[in-house]
Amino acid sequence: HLINSIAIAALVILIVDPNELYDAGFQLSFSAVISMMLIYPYIESIIDQMSVKNKIVKYFLVAIGLSLSAQIGTLPFTFYYFSKFSTVSLFANLIVIPAIGVITGIGIVTLTVSPVFPLLSIHYGAANNILTEWLFDIINFTGSLKFSYVSIYDYSLLDSILFYVISFITIILYMKLEHKVLKIITVVLFIVNIFVFSKIDDKELLPDNYLSIMMIDVGQGDSFIIKFPNGKLALVDAGNTTSTFDNGERVIV
C-alpha cells in the first residue's frame, strides 16, 4: 500500500534524525512522491482516453504526466525555498527521471557485487559517476537558460497551507464532477485562486520613504542591504564567490 510505504519510509528517517522534517530535501522528496501517488492516476486516465498507439509518444506523455504531478506537489516548497517557478522542468525531467532510475539501479548493483567482485564494482561505480556528472551538466544547462524560471516573491507558510487546502478541495470536486466542461472550469478556478489567495499576506520588504535594513545569511556571515528614505540602496558584503557558486547571484538577488 503506497501510503503505508511512504509513511514507513518517513518514520524510519525521522527516527534516525527528527531534524530531517525541516530539511528541504526531505520535504521536496516526500511531497513529490505523495503528489505523484494522488494526482498521476487522474492524468493517466486522461492519457488512456486519448488511445495513443505509438509507444514512444505514450512514453513521453507518461513522463510529462509524472513530472507534472510531482511539480504540482512540490510547488509550495520550491516557491518558499527558491522563490522560483521552473518553466523547463517538465521537459528536463524527460531525461532526468529515467537517468535517475538508471543511476539508482547501477548503484544497487554496485553495492550488491562489491563484496564478491570488488574490481567489477569499481567499474560500475566509475560508470555511475560519469552518468551522474552528465546528469548534473544537463540540469545546470537547462537551469541556466534565461527563460528557465519565473521569480516568485513573498511566498509564505500561509500561502503553502492555502495551496494544499485548495488542491484538496479541487481534487474532491474533480472526482465528483462528471461533465468535462465543469472539470476544466474547476482546474481553471484552482489556478486563479492560487494566484489570488497567495497575494493576501504579501508585503513590501523594503518600502519606499523609510529607512530599511535587511540582513541576509550568505554562509560565512551576513550581508546587509540598506534602503534609504530617498530610494537609494547600499549593499554591504555580498559574501564569497567561487567558480561554482556566486552568493550574489544565488542568494542575494
N, C-alpha and C positions, 0 to 999 in steps of 0.2 A: 504494500500500500504506500503510494508516493508520499502522502502527508506524514505517515508514521516514519518513513525512511528519512525524510528531511528533518523531522523533529529529533530523531535519534542522533543523526549526524551533528546537529546543532548542540544537543545536550552533551555529547562526548567532548566537543571542542570547548564548551563553556565550563565543563568540569575541570578540564586541564588548565584553562585560563579564562576566568569570568570576564576579564577586561576585553576579550575579543568582541564582546557585544557592542562595544563602542568603536570598533575598528571599521574603517570604510570598506576594506576588502571583504570582511565578514558580511556586512550589511548588503553590499552590492551582489555578492555571490548568492546569498540565500534569497534576496528579493528577485533576482533573475530566474532562479530555478522555480520558485513558487509561482512567479508570473507565467513562466512557460507552461507549468502544470495547469494553471487555471484558465489562461487565455488561449493558448495554442489550439486546444481541441476545437474551439469555435472557428479559428482560422482554417484548421484542417478540414472542417466540414464544408467551408466555402470553396476550398481547393477541390475537394471531391465532387462538389456540384458542378464545377467547371468541366469535368470529364476530360482532363488533359491526357492525351495518349502518349505524347512524346516524353520519354523518361527524363531526358536532360532538362527540358522546360519544367517538368514537375519537380525535379530535384531543386532547381533554383527557386521555385515558388515555395517549397517546403522550407528551404534555408532562409529565405526572406521572412516567412511566417514565424519561424523560430526566433530569428533576430528581432523582429518587430515585437513579439510578445515579451521577450527579455527586456527590450529597451523601455517598453511601457512600464514595467515593474520597477526598473531602476531609475527612472526619470527624476523622482524627488531627490534621490541621493546624488546623482550627477549634477543637478541644479544646485544643491546645497553645498557640496564639497568643491565643485569645479566651476560653478557659475557658467556652464556651457551646455548648449544643446547641439549634439552631433548631427550633421546633415549627411555624413558619408558612412556612418556605422552600418546601416542596413546592407550596403554593398560591400564594404570591407569585410563584414562578417561572413560573406560567401566564401572567402578564403580563410579567414581566421578560425571559424568554428571547426571546419574539417581538419585544419592544420593542428589545432589543439588536441583533437581526438587522436591523430597520428602520433603526436609528441607524447601524449599520455600513454598510448599503447606501447610505444617503444620504451618508455620509462619503466613500465611494468615488466616488460620482457628483460630489460637490463637488470633489474633487481632480482628477477627470478633465476637468471642464468649465472649471475655473478659468483655465487658460492661454488658452483661446479666448473664453470668456464670463465674464469676472471679475465683472460685475454680477450675473449669474444665480447664480454660485457663492456670492455674499454672501447671497442669499435662501435658498439651500439650507442654508448654514451657520447662518443665523439660525433657520430651522425646526428644524434639528438641535439647537440649543441649547435651544429650547423643549421638545422631546421629551425631551432629557436631564434638564432640570430637573423635568419631570413624573415621570420615572422615579425620580429621587432622592427626590421627595416621597412616592411610593408606598413605596419602600424604607424611608424614615425612619418613615412611618406604621406599616407592618407591624412594624418593629423596635422601636417604642416601646410596643406593646401589652404589658400586664402578663404575658400568657401566651405571649409570643413566643419565649421561650427558657428553658432549664433550665441552671443553673450547673453546670459540671463542674470540679472542683478536682484538683490534684495529678496532672495528666496529663503524663507524661514521654516521653522518647525511647524508652525500653524499651516503654512502652505502645503507641507508634506501630508499632514493629517487630513486636510481638506481633499487633497488629491486622492488618497486611498478611500475616503468615505464616498466621494463622488464616483470613483471607479467601481466600488462595490455596488452602489445603487444602479449604476449603468449596466453592469453585468446581469443583475437580477432582472431589470427591465428588459434587456435584450433577450434573456431566456424566456420571459413571459410573453413577449410580443410575437405575433406570427406574421404580420404584414411586413414585407420588405421595406416599404417606404417608411414605416414607423421605426424600424430598426435603424435605418440610415439617419433619420431625424434624431434619434436617441444618441447616436455616435457624434453627430454634429453638435448637439447640445452639450455633450460631455466635453468636447474640445473647447467650446466657447466658455462654459462655466469654469473650466480650469484656469483659463487666462483671466477671466473677470474676477474670480474669488482670490486669485493669487496676488491681486493688487490691493487687497483690503488693508493689510498692515504694512504696506511699503512706506518707507521714509527716506528722505534725502540724507545721505550720510554726511555730506559736507554742505550745509545750507548756505545760501547767499546772505551777505550782510552780517555775518557772525564770524568770530574767531573760532576756528575748529582745529583740533589736533587729533590725528588718528595714529595709533601705534599698530604696526604690522609685524608679526613674527616672521623673520627671514632666516631662521636657522640659528646662527651663532649669536643673534641679538635681535634688537628691534629697529625697524625703520620708522621714521616719523614723517607724516605728511601734514603740513600746516597750511590751512586756507585762511587768508586774512579777510577782514570785512570788505576790502576793496576788490575782492575776487582773485587776487594774485595767490599763487601756490608756491610752496617751498618743499623740497624733498631732502630729508637728512638721512644719509646712509641707506643705500639701496641693497646692501648685502653683497655676498660673493657672487662671482660669475665664473663658470668653467667652460670647457669645450662641450660639455654635455648638458649643463643646466645653468640657466640665467635667472636669478631671483627677480630681476626687474621685469622680465617678460612673463615668467611663470607664476609669480606670487603677487607682486605689487600691482601690475596692470590689471 
